[in-house]
Amino acid sequence: MLERHSGAPSPSSRRQGQRQLLSSQFRSLLGRKETPTPEELDHALVSDLKTWKLNPRVGTLALGTLSKRGSPHLVLSLLRSMRERRVETNVFHCAVALSACEKGCQWELALSVLEGMPRQQIALDVVSFNAAISACEKGGQWQSALALLAGMATCRLAPNVVTCSAAISACEKGARWPLALALLSSMPRRQIKPNLITCNAAISACEKGGRWQEALALLGLLGRWRLAPDVISCNAVVSACAKGGQWQLAVALLCSLPRLRLAPTVVSCGASISACEKAGRWQAALELFGSLISLRLAPNIVVCSAAVSACEKAGEWQRALALFAAIPGLRIEPNVVSCSALVSA
């Protein structure tokens, strides 16, 4: 039998070929276990300066390799060295630097890169703004994220679904559910179709704000955008209902998951048990706790404490004691909450 040979190089051979663009000194620095210093990187750059100036891809490759090592400060240090040595930097170099800042949750560094691009006569683009907004989102800086979103209009750039998702997620982390909903509602006017990531971020914002009605409404709107809820969507809505004291809704949503072809998780079950505990529905709490075991889900100490507390509030001290005694068998260490509930029972 004859073997088929493809004319195109494999991804691994392409990566190997790209690495050959770097000098042996630079490859040695990037390949060693110890993190190189800014001085070492600058020295390696100077030793191969002509190649770097002739081929911008060398800089992109070096910056990308540093970024994969989780070193945003070194990425920016090398980018600064390139500029000081009069190596031309472009939008691709800045994109790598912004991505490194985003992954490293270095929002201030990301803003400095973005603000420095016009001074270097590098045109800002949507990808650059998206990375900077995501860095602000990960750093809990919702105000900065929204300021960047507003600033895109000045640059005559139109946000896309990635932009809006990052901004909504920033509002979610900042507990700004009205802003998250306002951004979501503005997307159709911008001719941007929300995706599941966008909607989940908005639902989570409502959940954190205790707005179970809004979370439930958003879940119902998913079909309008031809989106199917996933376990993240449902967990957030169940949790929102639980926080809002809507134990019946929380349990009903939990029971509807199989019809949506979704499997309940410890998070969704735990939220429902907690809702039942707060409503004084100890029988429902125990039934849900039993379903965790039948689903082969390992309950955590929060779930166990809620179940014990539900029995304690109902005066079912024997059941509370039985649950507490089962905790070590589940490989869980009892905590102050579970112990206090048992004492109260």
Stockholm file with secondary structure:
# STOCKHOLM 1.0

chainA/1-345         MLERHSGAPSPSSRRQGQRQLLSSQFRSLLGRKETPTPEELDHALVSDLKTWKLNPRVGTLALGTLSKRGSPHLVLSLLRSMRERRVETNVFHCAVALSACEKGCQWELALSVLEGMPRQQIALDVVSFNAAISACEKGGQWQSALALLAGMATCRLAPNVVTCSAAISACEKGARWPLALALLSSMPRRQIKPNLITCNAAISACEKGGRWQEALALLGLLGRWRLAPDVISCNAVVSACAKGGQWQLAVALLCSLPRLRLAPTVVSCGASISACEKAGRWQAALELFGSLISLRLAPNIVVCSAAVSACEKAGEWQRALALFAAIPGLRIEPNVVSCSALVSA
#=GR chainA/1-345 SS CCCCCCSSCCHHHHHHHHHTTSCHHHHHHHHSSSCCCHHHHHHHHHHTHHHHHHCHHHHHHHHHHHHHTTCHHHHHHHHHHHHHTTCCCCHHHHHHHHHHHHHTTCHHHHHHHHHHTGGGTCCCCHHHHHHHHHHHHHTTCHHHHHHHHHHHHHTTCCCCHHHHHHHHHHHHHTTCHHHHHHHHHHTTTTTCCCCHHHHHHHHHHHHHTTCHHHHHHHHHHGGGGTCCCCHHHHHHHHHHHHHTTCHHHHHHHHHHGGGGTCCCCHHHHHHHHHHHHHTTCHHHHHHHHHHHHHTTCCCCHHHHHHHHHHHHHTTCHHHHHHHHHHTGGGTCCCCHHHHHHHHHC
#=GC SS_cons         CCCCCCSSCCHHHHHHHHHTTSCHHHHHHHHSSSCCCHHHHHHHHHHTHHHHHHCHHHHHHHHHHHHHTTCHHHHHHHHHHHHHTTCCCCHHHHHHHHHHHHHTTCHHHHHHHHHHTGGGTCCCCHHHHHHHHHHHHHTTCHHHHHHHHHHHHHTTCCCCHHHHHHHHHHHHHTTCHHHHHHHHHHTTTTTCCCCHHHHHHHHHHHHHTTCHHHHHHHHHHGGGGTCCCCHHHHHHHHHHHHHTTCHHHHHHHHHHGGGGTCCCCHHHHHHHHHHHHHTTCHHHHHHHHHHHHHTTCCCCHHHHHHHHHHHHHTTCHHHHHHHHHHTGGGTCCCCHHHHHHHHHC
//
